[in-house]
Amino acid sequence: MEINKHKNGFRKWNQKIHIYLGLCLLFFIWLFGFSGLLLNHHWDFAKSWEKRKEISYNKTIQINSVREKNILVHEIMNKLNLKGSIYNLRFSDDSVLLNFIISKPGTRYDIQAHLNDGKIMIRKTKLDKWEIMRSLHKIRNPTSKEQGERYQAVPAIIWSLSIDVLSAGLIIICLGGWYLWLQVPGKRFYAGLISFTTGLFLCIYILFFLN
Amino acid sequence: MKYFKLIKDIHLHTGLFISPFIIVFSISALILNHNFIDWQEDWQEWYFSVDDKVDKTVRFNLPAPDKKEIDFAKDIIKQINISGEIANVFRDSIRMYIPVTKPGYRISIKADLISGTAYIHSKQTNLWKKLNWLHKMPGPHNANIRGNWIFTKSWNYLVDFSVILLFLSSITGIILWYYLKNERNIGLIALFIGFLSVASLVIGLTI
């Protein structure tokens, strides 16, 4: 009696979590599903790089004499009022030039800073909404090899965190879904077993036997 | 409702079929997003690793020189009995470097075009790198040659199919939720929170 009560309670809560989590993550799921398709296909309507808009301009600012990459980049970004994540941060051999890219979904700035005279050459590239979607799919934390060359902007850090939440949420939805399926009686359970084992077999084959 | 049972079945079967794929993609997304595993490939090191270490040498007949680079490389790897996705090849008049990848392996081949000898170095990768390979294939890079291995092409179709089923599963899920009158209000709040999170983050990232 007590066991049944607990079981029913667990089933009820599991169903609620399955529904609410699914609804909460729905737009993330659609966004990542569609952007995944965009990344895997090269549809003509989404050829963003060919349709990009570029503007180049120069600015001169006062640059600190401290030659520390991190400090310099943030100083230049603040003075130019540019926002985004920083990539490919590199000094020239003689430390006179500092090159880096500031990127946010849909916009990219290629920056070349002449540290002696404070002249900054900026190339701004604007990309369309399809590239924004692709960029959102690809945002991630820097790897150990990229430490010191790549810095995430705060919104990108939050987005990376939301990717973790989405991944964990999807795993919970799947596990909850399996539990709900195990409660399904009779023929529907066996029909579900066919669908599940087909997907599982394909995954196991690809992961462990495709050599 | 007339179609309620049908919608319920579609949700059940699509969800069950794609669930292992979703778990694969979710785990690999977590790996790609963090530094748990050193997943990043050093492409140059891989391409030319055969210069430092050779596991095997195999003879091959020189393919017709008028062939496109990718077909030329395909012909060679077929003769030396290697399968996999060919990445960007590097060729001059005397040799051709053919980097080949597949889940769990990365192979570096140097084909000597004068003597007709292929030098092969292959390296096995772990399960996590396999998951990442699957997550990122076929992907946006090397669009003109990507999908040159039958498996990569099949995987591409399978991923597309899974995404379509994911959309179908989510749409049927919404319909099923709508008919659960007790869950409507809290469900609407959850949906609104989700929408607000995505919208605010996208705006924050792009402005």
HADDOCK unambig.tbl for C-alpha pairs under 7 A between the chains (distance, minus, plus):
assign (segid A and resid 20 and name CA) (segid B and resid 187 and name CA) 5.71 0.50 0.50
assign (segid A and resid 20 and name CA) (segid B and resid 190 and name CA) 5.87 0.50 0.50
assign (segid A and resid 23 and name CA) (segid B and resid 187 and name CA) 6.61 0.50 0.50
assign (segid A and resid 23 and name CA) (segid B and resid 190 and name CA) 5.87 0.50 0.50
assign (segid A and resid 23 and name CA) (segid B and resid 191 and name CA) 4.93 0.50 0.50
assign (segid A and resid 24 and name CA) (segid B and resid 190 and name CA) 4.71 0.50 0.50
assign (segid A and resid 24 and name CA) (segid B and resid 191 and name CA) 4.84 0.50 0.50
assign (segid A and resid 24 and name CA) (segid B and resid 193 and name CA) 6.31 0.50 0.50
assign (segid A and resid 24 and name CA) (segid B and resid 194 and name CA) 4.30 0.50 0.50
assign (segid A and resid 25 and name CA) (segid B and resid 194 and name CA) 5.71 0.50 0.50
assign (segid A and resid 26 and name CA) (segid B and resid 194 and name CA) 6.95 0.50 0.50
assign (segid A and resid 27 and name CA) (segid B and resid 194 and name CA) 6.49 0.50 0.50
assign (segid A and resid 27 and name CA) (segid B and resid 195 and name CA) 6.12 0.50 0.50
assign (segid A and resid 27 and name CA) (segid B and resid 198 and name CA) 6.85 0.50 0.50
assign (segid A and resid 28 and name CA) (segid B and resid 198 and name CA) 6.60 0.50 0.50
assign (segid A and resid 33 and name CA) (segid B and resid 163 and name CA) 5.83 0.50 0.50
assign (segid A and resid 37 and name CA) (segid B and resid 160 and name CA) 6.76 0.50 0.50
assign (segid A and resid 39 and name CA) (segid B and resid 139 and name CA) 5.36 0.50 0.50
assign (segid A and resid 39 and name CA) (segid B and resid 140 and name CA) 5.06 0.50 0.50
assign (segid A and resid 40 and name CA) (segid B and resid 138 and name CA) 5.73 0.50 0.50
assign (segid A and resid 40 and name CA) (segid B and resid 139 and name CA) 4.59 0.50 0.50
assign (segid A and resid 40 and name CA) (segid B and resid 140 and name CA) 5.81 0.50 0.50
assign (segid A and resid 104 and name CA) (segid B and resid 205 and name CA) 6.34 0.50 0.50
assign (segid A and resid 104 and name CA) (segid B and resid 206 and name CA) 6.03 0.50 0.50
assign (segid A and resid 105 and name CA) (segid B and resid 205 and name CA) 6.59 0.50 0.50
assign (segid A and resid 105 and name CA) (segid B and resid 206 and name CA) 5.52 0.50 0.50
assign (segid A and resid 106 and name CA) (segid B and resid 206 and name CA) 6.73 0.50 0.50
assign (segid A and resid 140 and name CA) (segid B and resid 33 and name CA) 4.78 0.50 0.50
assign (segid A and resid 141 and name CA) (segid B and resid 33 and name CA) 5.39 0.50 0.50
assign (segid A and resid 141 and name CA) (segid B and resid 34 and name CA) 6.01 0.50 0.50
assign (segid A and resid 143 and name CA) (segid B and resid 34 and name CA) 6.92 0.50 0.50
assign (segid A and resid 143 and name CA) (segid B and resid 35 and name CA) 5.69 0.50 0.50
assign (segid A and resid 144 and name CA) (segid B and resid 35 and name CA) 6.58 0.50 0.50
assign (segid A and resid 155 and name CA) (segid B and resid 201 and name CA) 6.83 0.50 0.50
assign (segid A and resid 155 and name CA) (segid B and resid 204 and name CA) 6.13 0.50 0.50
assign (segid A and resid 155 and name CA) (segid B and resid 205 and name CA) 5.53 0.50 0.50
assign (segid A and resid 156 and name CA) (segid B and resid 205 and name CA) 6.60 0.50 0.50
assign (segid A and resid 159 and name CA) (segid B and resid 201 and name CA) 6.80 0.50 0.50
assign (segid A and resid 160 and name CA) (segid B and resid 33 and name CA) 6.82 0.50 0.50
assign (segid A and resid 164 and name CA) (segid B and resid 30 and name CA) 6.00 0.50 0.50
assign (segid A and resid 167 and name CA) (segid B and resid 26 and name CA) 4.49 0.50 0.50
assign (segid A and resid 167 and name CA) (segid B and resid 27 and name CA) 6.95 0.50 0.50
assign (segid A and resid 167 and name CA) (segid B and resid 29 and name CA) 6.82 0.50 0.50
assign (segid A and resid 167 and name CA) (segid B and resid 30 and name CA) 6.76 0.50 0.50
assign (segid A and resid 170 and name CA) (segid B and resid 26 and name CA) 6.96 0.50 0.50
assign (segid A and resid 171 and name CA) (segid B and resid 23 and name CA) 5.76 0.50 0.50
assign (segid A and resid 171 and name CA) (segid B and resid 26 and name CA) 6.87 0.50 0.50
assign (segid A and resid 174 and name CA) (segid B and resid 19 and name CA) 5.66 0.50 0.50
assign (segid A and resid 192 and name CA) (segid B and resid 12 and name CA) 6.83 0.50 0.50
assign (segid A and resid 192 and name CA) (segid B and resid 13 and name CA) 5.74 0.50 0.50
assign (segid A and resid 192 and name CA) (segid B and resid 16 and name CA) 6.78 0.50 0.50
assign (segid A and resid 195 and name CA) (segid B and resid 13 and name CA) 5.63 0.50 0.50
assign (segid A and resid 195 and name CA) (segid B and resid 16 and name CA) 5.90 0.50 0.50
assign (segid A and resid 195 and name CA) (segid B and resid 17 and name CA) 4.89 0.50 0.50
assign (segid A and resid 196 and name CA) (segid B and resid 16 and name CA) 4.70 0.50 0.50
assign (segid A and resid 196 and name CA) (segid B and resid 17 and name CA) 4.76 0.50 0.50
assign (segid A and resid 198 and name CA) (segid B and resid 17 and name CA) 6.60 0.50 0.50
assign (segid A and resid 199 and name CA) (segid B and resid 17 and name CA) 4.57 0.50 0.50
assign (segid A and resid 199 and name CA) (segid B and resid 18 and name CA) 6.13 0.50 0.50
assign (segid A and resid 199 and name CA) (segid B and resid 20 and name CA) 6.20 0.50 0.50
assign (segid A and resid 200 and name CA) (segid B and resid 20 and name CA) 5.56 0.50 0.50
assign (segid A and resid 203 and name CA) (segid B and resid 20 and name CA) 6.58 0.50 0.50
assign (segid A and resid 203 and name CA) (segid B and resid 21 and name CA) 6.67 0.50 0.50
assign (segid A and resid 207 and name CA) (segid B and resid 130 and name CA) 7.00 0.50 0.50
